[in-house]
Amino acid sequence: MTMTWSLAAAGAGTEVSVTATDVPPGIDQADHEAGRASSPANLASYVEAAA
């Protein structure tokens, strides 16, 4: 599986886009989406704590 992250300026913040390719067939879409959603949330927490 390949995860591609893209960052773009968005007003006073940053828009983060994540694209997954070659996801193994054994990974449930709902589980994958939940895991993928948690990564940007964890990144935001980390960055905001450092500010």
C-alpha distance matrix in Angstrom:
0.0 3.8 6.6 9.9 13.1 16.4 19.8 23.1 26.6 27.9 31.5 31.9 28.2 24.8 22.4 18.8 16.2 12.5 10.3 6.8 5.8 4.7 4.8 6.7 10.4 11.7 10.4 13.5 13.3 16.1 14.6 11.3 13.7 16.0 13.6 12.5 16.2 17.3 15.6 17.8 20.7 20.5 20.4 23.4 25.2 24.8 25.9 28.8 30.0 30.3 32.3
3.8 0.0 3.8 6.4 9.8 13.1 16.5 19.8 23.4 24.9 28.5 29.1 25.4 21.9 19.6 16.1 13.6 10.1 8.1 5.6 5.3 6.4 7.5 10.3 13.7 15.2 13.5 16.0 15.1 17.6 16.3 12.7 14.3 16.6 14.2 12.1 15.6 16.8 14.5 16.2 19.5 19.3 18.5 21.5 23.7 23.1 23.7 26.7 28.2 28.1 30.0
6.6 3.8 0.0 3.8 6.5 10.0 13.2 16.6 20.1 21.4 25.0 25.4 21.8 18.2 16.1 12.4 10.1 6.7 5.7 4.6 6.7 9.1 9.2 12.4 15.5 16.6 14.1 16.0 14.5 16.3 15.2 11.5 12.2 14.4 12.0 9.4 12.5 13.8 11.3 12.5 15.9 16.0 15.1 17.8 20.3 19.8 20.3 23.1 24.9 24.9 26.5
9.9 6.4 3.8 0.0 3.8 6.6 10.2 13.4 17.0 18.7 22.3 23.0 19.5 15.8 13.7 10.3 8.1 5.6 5.1 6.4 8.2 11.4 12.2 15.7 18.6 20.0 17.5 19.1 17.0 18.7 18.1 14.3 14.3 16.5 14.5 11.3 13.7 15.3 12.5 12.6 16.3 16.7 15.0 17.4 20.3 19.7 19.5 22.4 24.5 24.2 25.4
13.1 9.8 6.5 3.8 0.0 3.8 6.7 10.2 13.6 15.3 18.9 19.3 15.8 12.1 10.3 6.9 5.7 4.6 6.6 9.0 11.6 14.9 15.1 18.6 21.3 22.5 19.5 20.6 18.4 19.4 18.7 15.3 14.4 16.1 14.3 10.8 12.3 13.7 10.7 9.9 13.7 14.3 12.1 14.1 17.2 16.7 16.1 18.9 21.3 20.9 21.9
16.4 13.1 10.0 6.6 3.8 0.0 3.8 6.7 10.4 12.3 16.0 16.8 13.6 9.9 8.1 5.8 5.1 6.5 8.4 11.7 14.0 17.6 18.1 21.8 24.3 25.7 22.7 23.5 20.8 21.7 21.5 18.1 16.7 18.5 17.2 13.6 14.2 15.9 13.2 11.4 15.0 16.1 13.4 14.6 18.1 17.8 16.4 18.9 21.7 21.2 21.5
19.8 16.5 13.2 10.2 6.7 3.8 0.0 3.8 7.0 9.3 12.7 13.2 10.1 6.4 5.7 4.8 6.5 9.1 11.8 15.0 17.7 21.2 21.5 25.1 27.5 28.7 25.5 26.0 23.3 23.7 23.5 20.4 18.6 19.8 18.7 15.2 15.0 16.4 13.7 11.0 14.2 15.4 12.3 12.7 16.3 16.0 14.0 16.2 19.3 18.6 18.4
23.1 19.8 16.6 13.4 10.2 6.7 3.8 0.0 3.8 6.3 9.7 11.0 8.7 5.6 5.1 6.7 8.5 11.7 14.2 17.8 20.3 24.0 24.4 28.1 30.3 31.6 28.4 28.6 25.6 25.8 26.0 23.1 20.9 22.2 21.5 18.0 17.3 18.9 16.7 13.6 16.3 17.9 14.9 14.4 18.1 18.2 15.6 17.2 20.7 20.0 19.1
26.6 23.4 20.1 17.0 13.6 10.4 7.0 3.8 0.0 3.8 6.4 7.6 6.3 4.7 6.2 9.0 11.5 15.0 17.8 21.3 24.0 27.7 27.9 31.5 33.7 34.8 31.5 31.5 28.4 28.3 28.5 25.9 23.4 24.3 23.8 20.5 19.3 20.6 18.6 15.1 17.2 18.9 15.8 14.5 18.1 18.3 15.2 16.2 19.8 19.0 17.4
27.9 24.9 21.4 18.7 15.3 12.3 9.3 6.3 3.8 0.0 3.8 6.1 5.2 5.0 5.7 9.4 11.9 15.6 18.4 22.1 25.0 28.7 28.5 32.2 33.9 35.0 31.5 31.1 27.9 27.3 27.9 25.6 22.7 23.4 23.5 20.4 18.5 20.1 18.8 15.0 16.5 18.8 16.3 14.3 17.8 18.8 15.9 16.1 19.9 19.8 17.9
31.5 28.5 25.0 22.3 18.9 16.0 12.7 9.7 6.4 3.8 0.0 3.8 5.5 7.5 9.1 12.8 15.5 19.2 22.1 25.7 28.7 32.4 32.1 35.7 37.4 38.3 34.8 34.2 31.0 30.2 30.8 28.7 25.7 26.1 26.3 23.4 21.2 22.5 21.4 17.6 18.4 20.7 18.3 15.7 18.8 19.9 16.8 16.3 20.0 19.9 17.5
31.9 29.1 25.4 23.0 19.3 16.8 13.2 11.0 7.6 6.1 3.8 0.0 3.8 7.2 10.0 13.3 16.6 20.0 23.3 26.6 29.8 33.4 32.9 36.3 38.3 38.8 35.2 34.7 31.8 30.7 30.9 29.0 26.1 26.0 26.0 23.4 21.1 21.7 20.5 16.8 17.2 19.0 16.5 13.7 16.3 17.3 14.0 13.1 16.8 16.6 13.9
28.2 25.4 21.8 19.5 15.8 13.6 10.1 8.7 6.3 5.2 5.5 3.8 0.0 3.8 6.8 9.7 13.2 16.4 19.9 23.1 26.3 29.8 29.3 32.7 34.6 35.1 31.5 31.2 28.3 27.4 27.4 25.4 22.7 22.6 22.4 19.7 17.5 18.1 16.8 13.0 13.7 15.6 13.0 10.4 13.5 14.4 11.3 11.1 14.9 14.9 12.9
24.8 21.9 18.2 15.8 12.1 9.9 6.4 5.6 4.7 5.0 7.5 7.2 3.8 0.0 3.8 6.3 9.8 13.0 16.4 19.6 22.8 26.3 25.9 29.4 31.5 32.2 28.7 28.6 25.7 25.1 25.1 22.8 20.2 20.6 20.1 17.1 15.5 16.4 14.6 10.9 12.6 14.4 11.5 9.9 13.5 14.1 11.3 12.2 15.8 15.6 14.4
22.4 19.6 16.1 13.7 10.3 8.1 5.7 5.1 6.2 5.7 9.1 10.0 6.8 3.8 0.0 3.8 6.6 10.1 13.3 16.7 19.9 23.5 23.1 26.6 28.5 29.4 25.9 25.6 22.6 22.2 22.5 20.1 17.4 18.2 18.0 14.7 13.2 14.9 13.4 9.9 12.1 14.4 12.1 10.9 14.7 15.7 13.6 14.6 18.1 18.4 17.6
18.8 16.1 12.4 10.3 6.9 5.8 4.8 6.7 9.0 9.4 12.8 13.3 9.7 6.3 3.8 0.0 3.8 6.7 10.2 13.4 16.6 20.1 19.6 23.1 25.2 26.0 22.6 22.6 19.8 19.6 19.6 16.9 14.6 15.5 14.9 11.5 10.6 12.3 10.4 7.3 10.3 12.3 10.0 10.1 13.8 14.4 13.1 14.8 17.9 18.2 18.2
16.2 13.6 10.1 8.1 5.7 5.1 6.5 8.5 11.5 11.9 15.5 16.6 13.2 9.8 6.6 3.8 0.0 3.8 6.7 10.2 13.3 16.9 16.6 20.3 22.2 23.4 20.1 20.2 17.2 17.6 17.9 14.8 12.7 14.5 14.0 10.3 10.3 12.8 11.0 8.9 12.2 14.3 12.6 13.2 16.7 17.4 16.5 18.3 21.3 21.6 21.9
12.5 10.1 6.7 5.6 4.6 6.5 9.1 11.7 15.0 15.6 19.2 20.0 16.4 13.0 10.1 6.7 3.8 0.0 3.8 6.7 10.1 13.5 13.0 16.6 18.7 19.9 16.7 17.1 14.4 15.3 15.2 11.8 10.4 12.5 11.5 7.8 9.1 11.5 9.6 8.9 12.4 13.9 12.7 14.2 17.3 17.8 17.6 19.7 22.2 22.7 23.5
10.3 8.1 5.7 5.1 6.6 8.4 11.8 14.2 17.8 18.4 22.1 23.3 19.9 16.4 13.3 10.2 6.7 3.8 0.0 3.8 6.6 10.3 10.4 14.1 16.2 17.9 15.1 15.8 13.2 14.9 15.1 11.5 10.7 13.7 12.7 9.3 11.4 14.1 12.4 12.4 15.8 17.1 16.2 17.9 20.9 21.3 21.2 23.5 25.9 26.3 27.2
6.8 5.6 4.6 6.4 9.0 11.7 15.0 17.8 21.3 22.1 25.7 26.6 23.1 19.6 16.7 13.4 10.2 6.7 3.8 0.0 3.8 6.9 6.6 10.4 12.6 14.4 11.8 13.1 11.1 13.4 13.2 9.4 9.9 13.0 11.6 9.0 12.0 14.3 12.9 13.9 17.0 17.9 17.5 19.8 22.3 22.5 23.0 25.4 27.4 27.9 29.3
5.8 5.3 6.7 8.2 11.6 14.0 17.7 20.3 24.0 25.0 28.7 29.8 26.3 22.8 19.9 16.6 13.3 10.1 6.6 3.8 0.0 3.8 5.5 9.0 11.3 13.8 12.2 14.0 12.4 15.5 15.3 11.8 12.9 16.1 14.8 12.5 15.7 17.9 16.4 17.6 20.8 21.5 21.0 23.4 25.9 25.9 26.4 29.0 30.9 31.2 32.7
4.7 6.4 9.1 11.4 14.9 17.6 21.2 24.0 27.7 28.7 32.4 33.4 29.8 26.3 23.5 20.1 16.9 13.5 10.3 6.9 3.8 0.0 3.8 6.2 8.7 11.5 10.8 13.3 12.6 16.1 15.6 12.4 14.4 17.4 16.0 14.5 18.0 19.8 18.6 20.3 23.3 23.6 23.5 26.1 28.3 28.2 29.1 31.7 33.4 33.7 35.4
4.8 7.5 9.2 12.2 15.1 18.1 21.5 24.4 27.9 28.5 32.1 32.9 29.3 25.9 23.1 19.6 16.6 13.0 10.4 6.6 5.5 3.8 0.0 3.8 6.4 8.4 7.1 9.6 9.3 12.6 11.9 8.9 11.4 14.2 12.9 12.0 15.5 17.2 16.5 18.7 21.2 21.6 22.0 24.6 26.5 26.7 27.9 30.3 31.8 32.5 34.4
6.7 10.3 12.4 15.7 18.6 21.8 25.1 28.1 31.5 32.2 35.7 36.3 32.7 29.4 26.6 23.1 20.3 16.6 14.1 10.4 9.0 6.2 3.8 0.0 3.8 5.5 5.9 9.1 10.3 13.5 12.4 10.4 13.5 15.8 14.4 14.5 18.0 19.3 18.9 21.4 23.6 23.7 24.5 27.3 28.8 28.9 30.5 32.9 34.1 34.9 37.0
10.4 13.7 15.5 18.6 21.3 24.3 27.5 30.3 33.7 33.9 37.4 38.3 34.6 31.5 28.5 25.2 22.2 18.7 16.2 12.6 11.3 8.7 6.4 3.8 0.0 3.8 5.5 7.7 9.2 12.6 12.3 11.0 14.0 16.3 15.8 16.1 19.3 20.8 21.0 23.5 25.4 25.8 26.9 29.4 30.8 31.4 33.0 35.1 36.4 37.5 39.5
11.7 15.2 16.6 20.0 22.5 25.7 28.7 31.6 34.8 35.0 38.3 38.8 35.1 32.2 29.4 26.0 23.4 19.9 17.9 14.4 13.8 11.5 8.4 5.5 3.8 0.0 3.8 6.3 9.3 11.8 10.6 10.3 13.7 15.3 14.5 15.8 18.8 19.8 20.3 23.2 24.6 24.8 26.4 28.9 29.9 30.5 32.5 34.5 35.4 36.7 38.9
10.4 13.5 14.1 17.5 19.5 22.7 25.5 28.4 31.5 31.5 34.8 35.2 31.5 28.7 25.9 22.6 20.1 16.7 15.1 11.8 12.2 10.8 7.1 5.9 5.5 3.8 0.0 3.8 6.3 8.7 7.2 6.5 10.0 11.5 10.8 12.1 15.0 16.1 16.7 19.5 20.9 21.2 22.8 25.2 26.3 27.0 29.0 30.9 31.9 33.3 35.4
13.5 16.0 16.0 19.1 20.6 23.5 26.0 28.6 31.5 31.1 34.2 34.7 31.2 28.6 25.6 22.6 20.2 17.1 15.8 13.1 14.0 13.3 9.6 9.1 7.7 6.3 3.8 0.0 3.8 5.6 5.3 6.1 8.6 10.1 10.7 12.1 14.2 15.7 17.1 19.5 20.5 21.4 23.3 25.2 26.2 27.5 29.4 30.9 32.0 33.8 35.7
13.3 15.1 14.5 17.0 18.4 20.8 23.3 25.6 28.4 27.9 31.0 31.8 28.3 25.7 22.6 19.8 17.2 14.4 13.2 11.1 12.4 12.6 9.3 10.3 9.2 9.3 6.3 3.8 0.0 3.8 5.5 5.0 6.1 8.6 9.9 10.3 12.1 14.3 15.7 17.5 18.7 20.2 21.7 23.3 24.7 26.2 27.7 29.1 30.7 32.4 33.9
16.1 17.6 16.3 18.7 19.4 21.7 23.7 25.8 28.3 27.3 30.2 30.7 27.4 25.1 22.2 19.6 17.6 15.3 14.9 13.4 15.5 16.1 12.6 13.5 12.6 11.8 8.7 5.6 3.8 0.0 3.8 5.4 5.1 6.2 8.7 9.8 10.5 12.5 14.8 16.5 16.9 18.6 20.6 21.8 22.9 24.8 26.5 27.4 28.9 31.0 32.4
14.6 16.3 15.2 18.1 18.7 21.5 23.5 26.0 28.5 27.9 30.8 30.9 27.4 25.1 22.5 19.6 17.9 15.2 15.1 13.2 15.3 15.6 11.9 12.4 12.3 10.6 7.2 5.3 5.5 3.8 0.0 3.8 5.5 5.1 6.2 8.5 9.9 10.8 12.9 15.4 15.7 16.7 19.0 20.6 21.3 22.9 24.9 26.1 27.2 29.2 31.1
11.3 12.7 11.5 14.3 15.3 18.1 20.4 23.1 25.9 25.6 28.7 29.0 25.4 22.8 20.1 16.9 14.8 11.8 11.5 9.4 11.8 12.4 8.9 10.4 11.0 10.3 6.5 6.1 5.0 5.4 3.8 0.0 3.8 5.5 5.2 6.0 8.5 10.0 11.1 13.5 14.7 15.6 17.3 19.2 20.4 21.6 23.4 24.9 26.3 27.9 29.7
13.7 14.3 12.2 14.3 14.4 16.7 18.6 20.9 23.4 22.7 25.7 26.1 22.7 20.2 17.4 14.6 12.7 10.4 10.7 9.9 12.9 14.4 11.4 13.5 14.0 13.7 10.0 8.6 6.1 5.1 5.5 3.8 0.0 3.8 5.5 5.0 6.0 8.7 10.2 11.7 12.7 14.5 16.0 17.3 18.8 20.5 21.9 23.1 24.8 26.6 28.0
16.0 16.6 14.4 16.5 16.1 18.5 19.8 22.2 24.3 23.4 26.1 26.0 22.6 20.6 18.2 15.5 14.5 12.5 13.7 13.0 16.1 17.4 14.2 15.8 16.3 15.3 11.5 10.1 8.6 6.2 5.1 5.5 3.8 0.0 3.8 5.4 5.2 6.4 9.1 10.9 10.9 12.4 14.8 15.9 16.7 18.7 20.5 21.4 22.7 24.9 26.4
13.6 14.2 12.0 14.5 14.3 17.2 18.7 21.5 23.8 23.5 26.3 26.0 22.4 20.1 18.0 14.9 14.0 11.5 12.7 11.6 14.8 16.0 12.9 14.4 15.8 14.5 10.8 10.7 9.9 8.7 6.2 5.2 5.5 3.8 0.0 3.8 5.4 5.3 6.8 9.7 10.2 10.7 12.9 14.8 15.6 16.8 18.9 20.3 21.4 23.2 25.1
12.5 12.1 9.4 11.3 10.8 13.6 15.2 18.0 20.5 20.4 23.4 23.4 19.7 17.1 14.7 11.5 10.3 7.8 9.3 9.0 12.5 14.5 12.0 14.5 16.1 15.8 12.1 12.1 10.3 9.8 8.5 6.0 5.0 5.4 3.8 0.0 3.8 5.5 5.6 7.5 9.3 10.4 11.5 13.4 15.1 16.2 17.6 19.2 20.8 22.3 23.9
16.2 15.6 12.5 13.7 12.3 14.2 15.0 17.3 19.3 18.5 21.2 21.1 17.5 15.5 13.2 10.6 10.3 9.1 11.4 12.0 15.7 18.0 15.5 18.0 19.3 18.8 15.0 14.2 12.1 10.5 9.9 8.5 6.0 5.2 5.4 3.8 0.0 3.8 5.6 6.1 6.7 9.0 10.5 11.3 13.0 14.9 16.1 17.1 18.9 20.8 22.0
17.3 16.8 13.8 15.3 13.7 15.9 16.4 18.9 20.6 20.1 22.5 21.7 18.1 16.4 14.9 12.3 12.8 11.5 14.1 14.3 17.9 19.8 17.2 19.3 20.8 19.8 16.1 15.7 14.3 12.5 10.8 10.0 8.7 6.4 5.3 5.5 3.8 0.0 3.8 5.7 5.1 6.1 8.6 9.9 10.5 12.3 14.3 15.3 16.5 18.5 20.2
15.6 14.5 11.3 12.5 10.7 13.2 13.7 16.7 18.6 18.8 21.4 20.5 16.8 14.6 13.4 10.4 11.0 9.6 12.4 12.9 16.4 18.6 16.5 18.9 21.0 20.3 16.7 17.1 15.7 14.8 12.9 11.1 10.2 9.1 6.8 5.6 5.6 3.8 0.0 3.8 5.4 5.1 6.2 8.6 10.0 10.6 12.3 14.2 15.5 16.8 18.7
17.8 16.2 12.5 12.6 9.9 11.4 11.0 13.6 15.1 15.0 17.6 16.8 13.0 10.9 9.9 7.3 8.9 8.9 12.4 13.9 17.6 20.3 18.7 21.4 23.5 23.2 19.5 19.5 17.5 16.5 15.4 13.5 11.7 10.9 9.7 7.5 6.1 5.7 3.8 0.0 3.8 5.4 4.9 6.1 8.6 9.7 10.3 11.9 14.0 15.3 16.5
20.7 19.5 15.9 16.3 13.7 15.0 14.2 16.3 17.2 16.5 18.4 17.2 13.7 12.6 12.1 10.3 12.2 12.4 15.8 17.0 20.8 23.3 21.2 23.6 25.4 24.6 20.9 20.5 18.7 16.9 15.7 14.7 12.7 10.9 10.2 9.3 6.7 5.1 5.4 3.8 0.0 3.8 5.4 5.1 6.3 8.7 10.0 10.5 12.3 14.4 15.6
20.5 19.3 16.0 16.7 14.3 16.1 15.4 17.9 18.9 18.8 20.7 19.0 15.6 14.4 14.4 12.3 14.3 13.9 17.1 17.9 21.5 23.6 21.6 23.7 25.8 24.8 21.2 21.4 20.2 18.6 16.7 15.6 14.5 12.4 10.7 10.4 9.0 6.1 5.1 5.4 3.8 0.0 3.8 5.4 5.1 6.2 8.7 10.0 10.7 12.6 14.6
20.4 18.5 15.1 15.0 12.1 13.4 12.3 14.9 15.8 16.3 18.3 16.5 13.0 11.5 12.1 10.0 12.6 12.7 16.2 17.5 21.0 23.5 22.0 24.5 26.9 26.4 22.8 23.3 21.7 20.6 19.0 17.3 16.0 14.8 12.9 11.5 10.5 8.6 6.2 4.9 5.4 3.8 0.0 3.8 5.5 5.1 6.1 8.5 9.9 10.8 12.6
23.4 21.5 17.8 17.4 14.1 14.6 12.7 14.4 14.5 14.3 15.7 13.7 10.4 9.9 10.9 10.1 13.2 14.2 17.9 19.8 23.4 26.1 24.6 27.3 29.4 28.9 25.2 25.2 23.3 21.8 20.6 19.2 17.3 15.9 14.8 13.4 11.3 9.9 8.6 6.1 5.1 5.4 3.8 0.0 3.8 5.4 5.2 5.9 8.4 9.9 10.7
25.2 23.7 20.3 20.3 17.2 18.1 16.3 18.1 18.1 17.8 18.8 16.3 13.5 13.5 14.7 13.8 16.7 17.3 20.9 22.3 25.9 28.3 26.5 28.8 30.8 29.9 26.3 26.2 24.7 22.9 21.3 20.4 18.8 16.7 15.6 15.1 13.0 10.5 10.0 8.6 6.3 5.1 5.5 3.8 0.0 3.8 5.6 5.3 6.0 8.7 10.2
24.8 23.1 19.8 19.7 16.7 17.8 16.0 18.2 18.3 18.8 19.9 17.3 14.4 14.1 15.7 14.4 17.4 17.8 21.3 22.5 25.9 28.2 26.7 28.9 31.4 30.5 27.0 27.5 26.2 24.8 22.9 21.6 20.5 18.7 16.8 16.2 14.9 12.3 10.6 9.7 8.7 6.2 5.1 5.4 3.8 0.0 3.8 5.6 5.3 6.4 9.0
25.9 23.7 20.3 19.5 16.1 16.4 14.0 15.6 15.2 15.9 16.8 14.0 11.3 11.3 13.6 13.1 16.5 17.6 21.2 23.0 26.4 29.1 27.9 30.5 33.0 32.5 29.0 29.4 27.7 26.5 24.9 23.4 21.9 20.5 18.9 17.6 16.1 14.3 12.3 10.3 10.0 8.7 6.1 5.2 5.6 3.8 0.0 3.8 5.5 5.2 6.5
28.8 26.7 23.1 22.4 18.9 18.9 16.2 17.2 16.2 16.1 16.3 13.1 11.1 12.2 14.6 14.8 18.3 19.7 23.5 25.4 29.0 31.7 30.3 32.9 35.1 34.5 30.9 30.9 29.1 27.4 26.1 24.9 23.1 21.4 20.3 19.2 17.1 15.3 14.2 11.9 10.5 10.0 8.5 5.9 5.3 5.6 3.8 0.0 3.8 5.4 5.3
30.0 28.2 24.9 24.5 21.3 21.7 19.3 20.7 19.8 19.9 20.0 16.8 14.9 15.8 18.1 17.9 21.3 22.2 25.9 27.4 30.9 33.4 31.8 34.1 36.4 35.4 31.9 32.0 30.7 28.9 27.2 26.3 24.8 22.7 21.4 20.8 18.9 16.5 15.5 14.0 12.3 10.7 9.9 8.4 6.0 5.3 5.5 3.8 0.0 3.8 5.5
30.3 28.1 24.9 24.2 20.9 21.2 18.6 20.0 19.0 19.8 19.9 16.6 14.9 15.6 18.4 18.2 21.6 22.7 26.3 27.9 31.2 33.7 32.5 34.9 37.5 36.7 33.3 33.8 32.4 31.0 29.2 27.9 26.6 24.9 23.2 22.3 20.8 18.5 16.8 15.3 14.4 12.6 10.8 9.9 8.7 6.4 5.2 5.4 3.8 0.0 3.8
32.3 30.0 26.5 25.4 21.9 21.5 18.4 19.1 17.4 17.9 17.5 13.9 12.9 14.4 17.6 18.2 21.9 23.5 27.2 29.3 32.7 35.4 34.4 37.0 39.5 38.9 35.4 35.7 33.9 32.4 31.1 29.7 28.0 26.4 25.1 23.9 22.0 20.2 18.7 16.5 15.6 14.6 12.6 10.7 10.2 9.0 6.5 5.3 5.5 3.8 0.0
